[in-house]
């Protein structure tokens, strides 16, 4: 996992996006999302091999992007 200025760099974007922690309130679920390409991860193991597109992930949980209540918890989740 690459870190830039204390923030996690998205392995899918390879430096173009940073990963922030978020909570999907209507699923009571914490996920990690790239601010550029919207790749997402279900845990802190942020690797190219295990990302999922955010829209695909939400649809697998029965939500649309429009209906998902996504709350940004910030970039400072990794020490």
N, C-alpha and C positions, 0 to 999 in steps of 0.2 A: 504494500500500500504506500503510495507516494503522498507526502505531506508538503504543503506549501503555505508558509506563514501560519502554521497551526491548523490549517484546514486540509481536509482530505481531497485529493485530486481524483476526478472521475477517470477510471481506467478505460472506459469506452471512448470518452472524448480526448483522452491523452493530453490533458492540460487545458482544454478549453472550458471545462466545467468543474465546479466544486460540489461536493456532496454535503447536503444539510440533513439534519435529523428532523423528522416530522411525525405528527400523530394524525391518524385518520380517526376522527372522533366517532363517526357512526359505525366503525368497526372495533373501536377501542384497541387500536393497533399502532405500534411504533414501526416506522420504516425509514429508510435513508434514500434520498432522491437527489439526482444530479440537477443542478440549476440550469444546465444547458440542454441536455438531450433527453431528460426525464427517464433515464435508466433508474431502476430502483432495486433495493436490496432489503431483505427481511431481517437482516442482522448486521452486525458490524464487520463481517467478513466481506469487505468490498473488493471484489476481484472481477476481472473481465469475464471469467468463466461462469459466474453465477448471477449476473444481472438479469432483470426482466423489465420490459417496457412498462412504464407506469399504467398506461391505458389497458394493456393486456392483463396486468396484475389486478387492477380494479374490476375489470369485467369478470375475472375468475372468482371474485368475491361478490358478484352480483350488483356492482355499482358502475355507474358511468362517471366519467371525469367531472361532469357538471354536478352530479349529486354527491360526490365525495366531499366530506368536510375535512380538508387537509389544513393542518395548522403547522406553520413553520416553527420549529423549536431551536433553530440556529445552527451555526456551523461549528461552534466550539464544543462539540461532543467528544472529540478525541484528544487525549492528552499526550 
